[in-house]
Amino acid sequence: MGRLVITHSTYLEGLIPLLKRLVKDPAIDTITPAVIARVRGRAPELRLRVSTPISGGWKLVARRGSSAQEVFVVTALGAPELEERIATLVGSKGKG
C-alpha cells in the first residue's frame, strides 16, 4: 500500500477520503495534496482529473465549487490507467 502525505491544514471537502481509497491501489506509491487556488467556474461536486506528467508520476487537479487543488501522484501507471482507477473510485463514493 502506498502512502498519503498530509502536510496542509486545508483540503477540498471530500478529497482526503477519496485519496485514502486511491492510495490503497498497489500501483500507487505516494499521493501528496498541494496548493489550493480559487478558480473561475463552479464544480458542484468533487472532480479529480489527470493534468500533466511529473517526474515519476502525474499531477492531478481536484475541483470543487470555485476551488482547485493540485495533487501529486507517484506511480508507474500511465494516464489512461490512472484515470480509469479514479473514475472507479469517484463512481463508488461511500464504499470501501
DODRENPA-984407 format. One line per field, with one value per atom (N, C-alpha, C, O): residue in three letters; atom name; residue number from 1; z, x, y. Coordinates in Angstrom, 3 decimals, m for minus. Layout:
! DODRENPA-984407
res = Ala/...
atom = CA/...
n = NUM/...
z = Z/...
x = X/...
y = Y/...
This chain:
! DODRENPA-984407
res = Met/Met/Met/Met/Gly/Gly/Gly/Gly/Arg/Arg/Arg/Arg/Leu/Leu/Leu/Leu/Val/Val/Val/Val/Ile/Ile/Ile/Ile/Thr/Thr/Thr/Thr/His/His/His/His/Ser/Ser/Ser/Ser/Thr/Thr/Thr/Thr/Tyr/Tyr/Tyr/Tyr/Leu/Leu/Leu/Leu/Glu/Glu/Glu/Glu/Gly/Gly/Gly/Gly/Leu/Leu/Leu/Leu/Ile/Ile/Ile/Ile/Pro/Pro/Pro/Pro/Leu/Leu/Leu/Leu/Leu/Leu/Leu/Leu/Lys/Lys/Lys/Lys/Arg/Arg/Arg/Arg/Leu/Leu/Leu/Leu/Val/Val/Val/Val/Lys/Lys/Lys/Lys/Asp/Asp/Asp/Asp/Pro/Pro/Pro/Pro/Ala/Ala/Ala/Ala/Ile/Ile/Ile/Ile/Asp/Asp/Asp/Asp/Thr/Thr/Thr/Thr/Ile/Ile/Ile/Ile/Thr/Thr/Thr/Thr/Pro/Pro/Pro/Pro/Ala/Ala/Ala/Ala/Val/Val/Val/Val/Ile/Ile/Ile/Ile/Ala/Ala/Ala/Ala/Arg/Arg/Arg/Arg/Val/Val/Val/Val/Arg/Arg/Arg/Arg/Gly/Gly/Gly/Gly/Arg/Arg/Arg/Arg/Ala/Ala/Ala/Ala/Pro/Pro/Pro/Pro/Glu/Glu/Glu/Glu/Leu/Leu/Leu/Leu/Arg/Arg/Arg/Arg/Leu/Leu/Leu/Leu/Arg/Arg/Arg/Arg/Val/Val/Val/Val/Ser/Ser/Ser/Ser/Thr/Thr/Thr/Thr/Pro/Pro/Pro/Pro/Ile/Ile/Ile/Ile/Ser/Ser/Ser/Ser/Gly/Gly/Gly/Gly/Gly/Gly/Gly/Gly/Trp/Trp/Trp/Trp/Lys/Lys/Lys/Lys/Leu/Leu/Leu/Leu/Val/Val/Val/Val/Ala/Ala/Ala/Ala/Arg/Arg/Arg/Arg/Arg/Arg/Arg/Arg/Gly/Gly/Gly/Gly/Ser/Ser/Ser/Ser/Ser/Ser/Ser/Ser/Ala/Ala/Ala/Ala/Gln/Gln/Gln/Gln/Glu/Glu/Glu/Glu/Val/Val/Val/Val/Phe/Phe/Phe/Phe/Val/Val/Val/Val/Val/Val/Val/Val/Thr/Thr/Thr/Thr/Ala/Ala/Ala/Ala/Leu/Leu/Leu/Leu/Gly/Gly/Gly/Gly/Ala/Ala/Ala/Ala/Pro/Pro/Pro/Pro/Glu/Glu/Glu/Glu/Leu/Leu/Leu/Leu/Glu/Glu/Glu/Glu/Glu/Glu/Glu/Glu/Arg/Arg/Arg/Arg/Ile/Ile/Ile/Ile/Ala/Ala/Ala/Ala/Thr/Thr/Thr/Thr/Leu/Leu/Leu/Leu/Val/Val/Val/Val/Gly/Gly/Gly/Gly/Ser/Ser/Ser/Ser/Lys/Lys/Lys/Lys/Gly/Gly/Gly/Gly/Lys/Lys/Lys/Lys/Gly/Gly/Gly/Gly
atom = N/CA/C/O/N/CA/C/O/N/CA/C/O/N/CA/C/O/N/CA/C/O/N/CA/C/O/N/CA/C/O/N/CA/C/O/N/CA/C/O/N/CA/C/O/N/CA/C/O/N/CA/C/O/N/CA/C/O/N/CA/C/O/N/CA/C/O/N/CA/C/O/N/CA/C/O/N/CA/C/O/N/CA/C/O/N/CA/C/O/N/CA/C/O/N/CA/C/O/N/CA/C/O/N/CA/C/O/N/CA/C/O/N/CA/C/O/N/CA/C/O/N/CA/C/O/N/CA/C/O/N/CA/C/O/N/CA/C/O/N/CA/C/O/N/CA/C/O/N/CA/C/O/N/CA/C/O/N/CA/C/O/N/CA/C/O/N/CA/C/O/N/CA/C/O/N/CA/C/O/N/CA/C/O/N/CA/C/O/N/CA/C/O/N/CA/C/O/N/CA/C/O/N/CA/C/O/N/CA/C/O/N/CA/C/O/N/CA/C/O/N/CA/C/O/N/CA/C/O/N/CA/C/O/N/CA/C/O/N/CA/C/O/N/CA/C/O/N/CA/C/O/N/CA/C/O/N/CA/C/O/N/CA/C/O/N/CA/C/O/N/CA/C/O/N/CA/C/O/N/CA/C/O/N/CA/C/O/N/CA/C/O/N/CA/C/O/N/CA/C/O/N/CA/C/O/N/CA/C/O/N/CA/C/O/N/CA/C/O/N/CA/C/O/N/CA/C/O/N/CA/C/O/N/CA/C/O/N/CA/C/O/N/CA/C/O/N/CA/C/O/N/CA/C/O/N/CA/C/O/N/CA/C/O/N/CA/C/O/N/CA/C/O/N/CA/C/O/N/CA/C/O/N/CA/C/O/N/CA/C/O/N/CA/C/O/N/CA/C/O/N/CA/C/O/N/CA/C/O/N/CA/C/O/N/CA/C/O/N/CA/C/O/N/CA/C/O/N/CA/C/O
n = 1/1/1/1/2/2/2/2/3/3/3/3/4/4/4/4/5/5/5/5/6/6/6/6/7/7/7/7/8/8/8/8/9/9/9/9/10/10/10/10/11/11/11/11/12/12/12/12/13/13/13/13/14/14/14/14/15/15/15/15/16/16/16/16/17/17/17/17/18/18/18/18/19/19/19/19/20/20/20/20/21/21/21/21/22/22/22/22/23/23/23/23/24/24/24/24/25/25/25/25/26/26/26/26/27/27/27/27/28/28/28/28/29/29/29/29/30/30/30/30/31/31/31/31/32/32/32/32/33/33/33/33/34/34/34/34/35/35/35/35/36/36/36/36/37/37/37/37/38/38/38/38/39/39/39/39/40/40/40/40/41/41/41/41/42/42/42/42/43/43/43/43/44/44/44/44/45/45/45/45/46/46/46/46/47/47/47/47/48/48/48/48/49/49/49/49/50/50/50/50/51/51/51/51/52/52/52/52/53/53/53/53/54/54/54/54/55/55/55/55/56/56/56/56/57/57/57/57/58/58/58/58/59/59/59/59/60/60/60/60/61/61/61/61/62/62/62/62/63/63/63/63/64/64/64/64/65/65/65/65/66/66/66/66/67/67/67/67/68/68/68/68/69/69/69/69/70/70/70/70/71/71/71/71/72/72/72/72/73/73/73/73/74/74/74/74/75/75/75/75/76/76/76/76/77/77/77/77/78/78/78/78/79/79/79/79/80/80/80/80/81/81/81/81/82/82/82/82/83/83/83/83/84/84/84/84/85/85/85/85/86/86/86/86/87/87/87/87/88/88/88/88/89/89/89/89/90/90/90/90/91/91/91/91/92/92/92/92/93/93/93/93/94/94/94/94/95/95/95/95/96/96/96/96
z = 0.000/0.000/0.000/0.654/m0.734/m0.823/0.407/1.417/0.296/1.443/1.003/m0.084/1.866/1.640/2.536/3.759/1.935/2.679/3.079/2.223/4.392/4.920/5.469/6.554/4.713/5.122/5.370/6.066/4.819/4.947/6.001/6.484/6.347/7.265/6.505/7.078/5.214/4.428/3.176/2.441/2.951/1.764/1.247/1.997/m0.027/m0.571/0.148/0.448/0.416/1.106/0.332/m0.866/1.017/0.405/m0.274/m0.698/m0.390/m1.117/m0.364/m0.959/0.921/1.685/1.718/1.506/1.974/1.927/0.551/0.469/m0.516/m1.869/m2.065/m2.603/m1.631/m1.781/m0.920/m1.303/0.248/1.103/0.411/0.584/m0.363/m1.118/m2.303/m2.613/m2.969/m4.131/m3.726/m4.471/m2.569/m2.151/m1.798/m1.688/m1.622/m1.368/m2.618/m2.521/m3.793/m5.040/m5.010/m4.736/m5.285/m5.216/m6.209/m6.008/m7.265/m8.264/m7.855/m8.529/m6.764/m6.295/m5.190/m4.209/m5.350/m4.331/m3.307/m2.107/m3.775/m2.874/m3.474/m4.683/m2.615/m3.028/m2.112/m0.888/m2.729/m1.958/m2.413/m3.492/m1.617/m1.936/m1.769/m0.876/m2.618/m2.575/m2.547/m1.790/m3.371/m3.335/m3.696/m4.633/m2.918/m3.239/m3.844/m3.364/m4.909/m5.552/m5.875/m6.031/m5.971/m6.427/m7.948/m8.576/m8.532/m9.988/m10.469/m9.699/m11.744/m12.329/m12.531/m12.615/m12.607/m12.801/m11.494/m10.477/m11.539/m10.342/m10.696/m11.710/m9.863/m9.979/m8.801/m7.659/m9.056/m7.957/m7.050/m5.849/m7.618/m6.780/m7.056/m8.046/m6.183/m6.286/m7.583/m7.899/m8.330/m9.556/m9.455/m8.926/m9.963/m9.934/m11.326/m11.842/m11.945/m13.287/m13.410/m12.745/m14.280/m14.548/m15.365/m16.366/m14.949/m15.602/m16.447/m17.673/m15.806/m16.550/m15.930/m14.737/m16.753/m16.192/m15.343/m15.643/m14.284/m13.446/m13.381/m13.867/m12.797/m12.656/m11.786/m10.591/m12.376/m11.623/m11.438/m10.680/m12.103/m11.925/m12.628/m13.752/m11.949/m12.568/m11.589/m10.382/m12.132/m11.356/m11.664/m12.826/m10.612/m10.759/m10.313/m9.556/m10.789/m10.322/m9.755/m10.450/m8.484/m7.828/m7.860/m7.533/m8.252/m8.291/m7.458/m7.484/m6.718/m6.006/m5.778/m5.280/m6.138/m6.006/m6.844/m8.012/m6.266/m7.004/m6.576/m6.708/m6.059/m5.644/m6.433/m6.869/m6.604/m7.240/m6.372/m5.790/m6.285/m5.506/m6.330/m6.930/m6.350/m7.034/m6.156/m4.930/m6.804/m6.104/m6.924/m8.116/m6.289/m6.986/m6.645/m5.474/m7.687/m7.507/m8.105/m9.289/m7.272/m7.748/m8.049/m7.157/m9.336/m9.797/m11.138/m11.864/m11.464/m12.773/m13.779/m14.959/m13.319/m14.201/m15.261/m15.015/m16.433/m17.456/m17.165/m16.326/m17.864/m17.635/m17.819/m16.980/m18.901/m19.068/m17.917/m17.470/m17.442/m16.339/m15.052/m14.313/m14.788/m13.584/m13.651/m12.661/m14.815/m14.984/m14.743/m14.131/m15.229/m15.066/m13.583/m13.128/m12.845/m11.413/m10.633/m9.698/m11.010/m10.358/m10.647/m9.751/m11.906/m12.280/m11.490/m11.080/m11.277/m10.491/m9.056/m8.472/m8.479/m7.102/m6.970/m6.038/m7.893/m7.843/m8.009/m7.412/m8.828/m9.040/m7.857/m7.761/m6.942/m5.795/m4.487/m3.498/m4.473/m3.249/m2.103/m2.263/m0.944/0.248/0.446/1.515/m0.562/m0.434/m0.128/m0.632/0.695/0.917/2.109/2.438
x = 0.851/0.000/0.891/1.933/0.463/1.221/1.024/0.471/1.491/1.377/0.750/1.029/m0.101/m0.767/m0.092/m0.103/0.493/1.210/0.221/m0.357/0.033/m0.864/0.018/0.586/0.129/1.037/0.322/0.852/m0.859/m1.584/m2.668/m2.970/m3.239/m4.370/m5.684/m6.758/m5.601/m6.807/m6.812/m5.827/m7.942/m8.117/m9.527/m10.410/m9.738/m11.092/m11.952/m11.499/m13.187/m14.106/m14.254/m14.538/m14.061/m14.216/m12.965/m12.951/m11.918/m10.715/m9.935/m9.544/m9.704/m8.878/m9.485/m8.748/m10.793/m11.351/m11.164/m10.899/m11.303/m11.106/m9.656/m9.393/m8.711/m7.290/m6.896/m6.024/m7.532/m7.243/m7.643/m6.986/m8.708/m9.118/m8.173/m7.830/m7.751/m6.865/m5.491/m4.894/m4.988/m3.639/m3.580/m2.488/m4.722/m4.752/m4.405/m4.105/m4.443/m4.106/m2.622/m1.785/m2.275/m0.863/0.047/1.261/m0.508/0.305/0.631/1.416/0.040/0.269/1.320/1.184/2.370/3.423/3.131/3.073/2.948/2.751/1.743/1.731/0.898/m0.022/0.225/0.223/0.441/0.697/m0.230/m0.023/m1.256/m2.081/m1.244/m0.399/m1.474/m0.655/m1.529/m2.497/m1.182/m1.740/m3.228/m3.679/m3.976/m5.381/m5.438/m4.780/m6.235/m6.380/m7.849/m8.624/m8.218/m9.561/m9.541/m8.569/m10.627/m10.709/m12.056/m13.011/m12.115/m13.399/m14.263/m13.761/m15.540/m16.466/m16.725/m16.086/m17.676/m18.021/m18.168/m18.773/m17.616/m17.807/m18.694/m18.234/m19.947/m20.870/m20.432/m20.704/m19.758/m19.259/m17.784/m17.253/m17.123/m15.684/m15.345/m15.918/m14.398/m13.901/m12.390/m11.740/m11.834/m10.395/m9.973/m10.468/m9.047/m8.620/m7.100/m6.429/m6.583/m5.145/m4.801/m5.460/m3.770/m3.407/m2.143/m2.227/m0.971/0.289/1.243/1.161/2.152/3.139/4.170/4.552/4.611/5.701/6.748/6.517/7.866/8.911/8.393/8.158/8.216/7.767/6.273/5.828/5.480/4.034/3.241/3.559/2.192/1.242/0.795/0.714/0.505/m0.166/m1.651/m2.050/m2.466/m3.912/m4.444/m3.792/m5.629/m6.300/m7.652/m8.471/m7.872/m9.154/m9.933/m9.393/m11.204/m12.054/m13.291/m13.880/m13.678/m14.951/m15.345/m14.547/m16.561/m17.008/m16.110/m15.856/m15.634/m14.765/m13.307/m12.508/m12.966/m11.596/m11.011/m11.728/m9.691/m8.960/m7.755/m7.151/m7.403/m6.233/m5.387/m5.895/m4.079/m3.147/m2.916/m2.867/m2.774/m2.479/m1.411/m1.599/m0.292/0.792/0.761/0.695/0.809/0.736/1.993/2.282/2.734/3.904/3.441/3.017/3.528/3.050/3.687/4.124/3.738/4.229/3.073/3.299/1.850/0.678/0.729/1.247/0.193/0.008/m1.262/m2.069/m1.437/m2.607/m3.932/m4.821/m4.099/m5.393/m5.724/m6.868/m4.710/m4.946/m5.296/m6.191/m4.588/m4.863/m6.252/m6.984/m6.620/m7.958/m9.042/m10.070/m8.803/m9.777/m9.967/m11.093/m8.876/m8.959/m9.631/m10.388/m9.360/m10.017/m11.511/m12.325/m11.874/m13.290/m14.024/m15.168/m13.372/m13.967/m14.203/m15.246/m13.224/m13.369/m14.458/m15.261/m14.494/m15.491/m16.887/m17.848/m16.988/m18.262/m18.709/m19.881/m17.774/m18.111/m17.976/m17.489/m18.405/m18.328/m19.032/m20.102/m18.397/m19.016/m18.737/m19.023/m18.182/m17.857/m16.371/m15.562/m16.015/m14.611/m14.098/m12.920
y = m1.193/0.000/1.249/1.288/2.245/3.489/4.354/3.918/5.595/6.486/7.800/8.307/8.341/9.613/10.645/10.508/11.677/12.705/13.799/14.468/13.974/15.010/16.135/16.011/17.234/18.303/19.622/20.489/19.785/21.049/20.934/19.842/22.051/22.020/22.156/21.970/22.480/22.714/21.847/21.782/21.182/20.347/20.573/20.988/20.303/20.371/19.340/18.235/19.713/18.820/17.508/17.514/16.400/15.082/14.547/13.391/15.351/14.921/13.852/12.847/14.044/13.102/11.697/10.733/11.527/10.165/9.502/8.302/10.282/9.751/9.326/8.250/10.161/9.833/8.644/7.864/8.496/7.337/6.040/5.014/6.081/4.889/4.663/3.523/5.755/5.635/5.094/4.317/5.489/5.093/3.596/3.038/2.949/1.507/0.698/m0.492/1.338/0.665/0.291/1.151/m0.970/m1.382/m0.653/m0.616/m0.078/0.620/2.061/2.729/2.542/3.915/3.898/3.166/4.707/4.779/5.879/5.610/7.111/8.248/9.226/9.455/9.798/10.861/12.051/11.922/13.225/14.438/15.556/16.112/15.906/17.071/18.341/18.414/19.336/20.550/21.799/21.874/22.769/24.118/24.161/23.503/24.960/25.244/26.637/27.560/26.785/28.090/28.328/27.385/29.591/29.965/29.933/30.352/29.429/29.342/29.846/29.949/30.155/30.557/29.334/28.212/29.549/28.437/27.720/27.990/26.801/26.048/24.581/24.232/23.739/22.293/21.893/21.899/21.548/21.284/20.132/20.148/19.144/18.055/17.846/18.350/17.105/16.879/16.152/15.109/16.729/16.096/16.006/16.907/14.916/14.703/14.266/13.264/15.023/14.638/14.697/15.486/13.836/13.809/15.038/15.322/15.777/17.023/16.879/16.805/16.837/16.795/15.775/15.483/15.235/14.301/15.035/16.166/14.372/14.879/13.768/12.661/14.061/13.054/11.901/12.083/10.731/9.557/9.427/8.566/10.251/10.115/11.197/11.584/11.689/12.618/13.691/13.459/14.877/15.911/15.781/15.694/15.770/15.750/17.105/17.824/17.439/18.645/18.221/17.619/18.546/18.296/19.600/20.656/19.531/20.729/20.490/19.409/21.515/21.507/22.955/23.750/23.296/24.682/25.581/25.287/26.660/27.581/27.421/28.348/26.227/25.958/24.793/23.892/24.832/23.740/23.428/24.330/22.152/21.754/20.804/19.857/21.073/20.188/18.961/19.059/17.807/16.561/15.847/15.604/15.511/14.834/13.354/12.980/12.501/11.057/10.430/10.600/9.703/8.961/7.549/6.815/7.174/5.873/5.541/6.435/4.257/3.825/3.741/3.474/3.967/3.898/4.989/6.078/4.693/5.709/6.495/6.095/7.618/8.467/7.724/7.869/6.919/6.235/5.279/5.209/4.541/3.603/4.356/3.946/5.460/6.243/6.864/6.854/7.405/7.987/6.942/7.230/5.733/4.660/4.315/4.110/4.253/3.935/5.054/4.794/6.295/7.435/7.409/7.629/7.138/7.088/6.008/6.205/4.878/3.793/4.245/3.949/4.971/5.456/6.502/6.448/7.454/8.517/7.933/8.417/6.883/6.224/5.389/5.025/5.078/4.224/4.984/4.437/6.246/7.071/6.369/5.783/6.447/5.887/4.413/3.874/3.743/2.322/2.203/2.982/1.229/0.950/1.628/1.493
